[in-house]
Amino acid sequence: MDKKKLPIGIDDFSKLIEDGYYYIDKSLLIEELLKDGAEVILLTRPRRFGKTLNMSMVKEFFSIEKDSKELFKDLKIMNTQYSSYINKYPVIFFSFRDCKGQKEELLSLLKTEIFKEYKKYQFLREKLDSFDKKYFDMVTDELTNFDSNDFIKFNKSIEFLCRIVSEYYKVNPVLLIDEYDTPMMSAYEYDYYEDVRSFFTVLYGSALKGNVYLQKALLTGIQRVAKENIFSGLNNLAVATVITPLYKEYFGLNEDEVTLLLKYYGIELTEDIKAMYNGYNFAGLEIYNPWSILNYARQRHLISYWVNTSTNALIRKTILNADKFFYESFDKLILNKSVSINARLDTSFFEMKNVDTLWGLLINAGYITITGEPDYENDRYTIKIPNKEVKKEFQAIVSGYININESSLKNMFYYLLNKDIDEFSKIYKGIVEQVTSYYDAKENAYHMLMLGMCIYLDSYYDIKSNIEAGDGRCDIMLTALNDKYINILIEFKQGDDVKNLAKTALNQIHSKKYYRNLQGGTLLLGIAHNKKQVYIEHELLSSNSYK
């Protein structure tokens, strides 16, 4: 018997069911939505956690224009009292997940997406009075005019569509907006957010605030935009983030779901798979990344599948402007430590730029996860990197915030692992020259720079920073995980006479005997900096030279 197809990249619910793809039943999300008294609900989750598929499911369930009983006949929602709501409401659906880029590109994509719904309801035009017909024509003309940059002509287009749909069907529509914040995140990334903020304030505000023609609105995205800005005055908004118990089981996969999926395809859930893709904490529930699990089930290679380039670009930009306190905690995360921080999950970084909202962005975007019991009253959380897959994403972030391409870093560490210090030094000096203008302003700058880069070695080494060793504290200690590689000890100095300071750093490693408890050969590096100047002294100790 043939196995069901894996739904890689399939986020159309009807296609998934009709074409016989493997499906994990998340239909009780609909019950929870209907039980939720909030009129406007925002669900924030990382990319690739099933938001668009769930929105497609909700659309198919409620759509008054369809007969969806066949699609849902075997799903849990049909065994509840809320099954009677199937095909009861008109649905207005937008997905803004691809609306990004420079301002002109974003505007064109936004127009195209909104026009799809206007085209769907084109038949209503003949039912309108002369005034509404004129407005309908103005909006559709603007939505199809890609040479125009006039936001104002369609900034109330969603509100208007809600009204004419409600008046025709004699029942208010359900409004669904998938990835509502993608355009704003892109606008921030490309430095034109202030140019479009007022447009989105009106677009969303008019549709969601005091809209008497709205049955219920569901929005998904990565983070909440500040209530005092785009959602100003929106008192009927309920937000469910990764720390909210409501809706926690409907995005991502729990361990039972992963076990059943893998077993269906003849795969056992191993500790290695768990370490790679597990580790997210959604309000106390342990969650796996569904995109990664599906891809692993297909390819059966334990590699990173969670390519998150759109969010990466924003995060690289925000990290670049972080302060030293952020970097101190960030470096601990890289070393697989848990860190206690203050974070704001209830607003967005591009609306309120500070360290708390930056941590909130990293949590909401899935780069770090909360562990332990949060202190909600004081916005205090203990965080960690959830798994090895995300750790690999941090490699891309690190190369981004030091503005170096990954191939240079990989080459540099290739030479280091092969004890070719001359070639290692050439690349390292080149990196320092490129980033000096930024890193000079930061305390322990070069230490943090090297530590950040060392994340590329975490498959081969146990990486520690400022660790007690011998008779002192070693700046960076790389302990080899197997005897194929040598241990590496790094001590930094900064000052005018880099040549002598590099020797001093190397001598300090000896005098403090940082290598006392290490096994196997050890490479000692004394590295001195003075702005763009770098000098490196090194020494290779054999396995028995310090026992």
Number of C-alpha atoms within 10 A of each C-alpha: 3 4 10 13 13 18 19 14 12 14 17 16 22 19 13 19 14 10 12 14 17 17 14 13 14 19 18 19 22 24 17 14 18 14 10 13 12 17 19 23 20 22 24 26 25 25 22 19 20 21 23 22 21 22 25 18 22 21 23 23 26 21 20 19 12 14 14 16 14 10 17 19 12 11 13 16 21 18 11 10 9 15 17 10 16 21 19 17 23 24 26 22 20 21 20 21 20 14 25 23 18 14 19 14 13 20 21 19 21 20 21 17 17 22 21 14 16 21 11 10 14 13 10 17 16 9 12 16 9 11 8 14 15 12 16 21 12 13 23 19 14 19 26 13 14 16 9 12 13 13 17 14 15 23 21 19 23 22 23 20 21 23 17 21 20 20 16 13 12 12 16 21 27 25 25 23 21 24 24 24 23 23 24 22 25 22 24 20 22 15 12 14 18 12 11 16 17 15 17 20 16 21 20 20 22 19 24 25 20 13 14 13 22 22 18 20 22 22 21 27 25 26 31 26 23 16 16 11 15 20 20 13 13 17 14 14 17 16 18 19 25 27 20 14 13 18 18 22 17 20 25 24 25 18 15 8 16 24 15 15 22 17 13 14 13 10 14 14 15 9 9 11 18 16 13 22 26 25 23 27 21 23 19 16 17 16 23 26 26 22 21 23 25 20 20 19 19 15 10 11 11 16 16 17 18 19 16 16 12 17 21 18 18 20 21 20 15 19 21 16 14 14 14 15 10 17 19 14 17 19 19 17 18 23 21 18 14 18 18 14 15 19 24 22 24 19 21 24 27 20 20 14 13 19 21 20 22 25 24 24 29 22 27 26 22 24 24 23 23 24 21 11 11 16 11 11 6 10 14 16 21 17 24 24 27 24 21 22 22 21 23 19 18 21 18 18 23 25 19 19 19 21 14 17 13 17 10 15 19 14 14 21 22 15 16 18 19 11 16 13 19 12 15 20 19 12 17 19 16 14 20 20 14 15 18 17 11 12 17 14 11 12 14 15 17 22 18 21 19 15 22 23 20 21 19 21 16 19 11 17 20 15 21 22 18 13 14 13 18 17 14 15 17 23 20 22 25 21 22 23 14 11 10 9 17 26 26 21 22 22 23 23 22 19 14 12 14 19 18 15 22 26 19 19 24 25 16 17 24 16 12 15 17 23 25 13 11 16 17 20 20 23 20 24 23 24 26 28 22 15 17 15 17 20 19 23 20 18 12 15 16 14 14 9 10 16 11
